[in-house]
Amino acid sequence: MHFRPFPVLTIIAVPALAALIALGVWQSQRAGWKAELITQFEQAAKAEPLLPEAALCGQTPKPGEVVAPPQGVGPSLRMFGHASDGAAGWRLFQAVDLSCGAILAETGFEPLAIGGPGGMPPPAPRTSPDRYLVETWPAKPLMAAENSPSTNEWHWFDATLMAATLKAAPLNAAFILTPLSGMPDFLTRTPPESHIGYAVTWFGMAAAFALIYAVFHARAGRLRFGPRREDKGATRE
């Protein structure tokens, strides 16, 4: 085998190839991690739900923990969002007093009034869920509108302003409680199969990149398998 790599091209190609392989490995690991989370959630959903006090104050809180229905206290904050069926409207959150501080719990949903009076049928009555889910405190969206406490219209979770509005201090700004209606969104949004597909894509790109690199050198006469021509002639003589 004869191989004389182009120095500059190789300096660029080696880190690029390593990055593609690393991304493939990372997505493979995420597929296993997501599958494990789904298994843990399915087991937790079948178990007896914990009390919010025990889940959030009696142990290290874990996202995905299933808890019993909390008892909201005081007025509701109207957070713009969507119901489990995709309907747009206002998610209603109340503060739940715990020994380790207050936590926001979603206790209702107010659909948007579209078309004025008579333009939208009244929403079907919603049954109170018997299980809630511990979720991480949502991050502020990149293009979020400004919150308006005076009209009780919220577009992102502002711990300081919400605590002042609800007069609930200290307010837990690490977790919220949401009704459990099937598999959580953070587990279904990108299932393990999608991560495997991403991994295959990255590994495929790495293989294609390596092949292009090899073909480029072969066409330039810098990569050759077997003895060189002069070596063949010397052997015949």
Secondary structure, 3 states (H helix, E strand, C coil): CEECCCHHHHHHHHHHHHHHHHHHHHHHHHHHHHHHHHHHHHHHHHCCCECHHHHHCCCCCCCCCEECCCCCEEEEEEEEEECCCCCEEEEEEEEEEECCEEEEEEEEEEECCCCCCCCCCCCCCCCCCCCEEEEECCCCCCCCCCCEHHHCEECCCCHHHHHHHHCCCCEEEEEEEEECCCCCHHHHCCCHHHHHHHHHHHHHHHHHHHHHHHHHHHHCCCEECCCCHHHHHHHHC
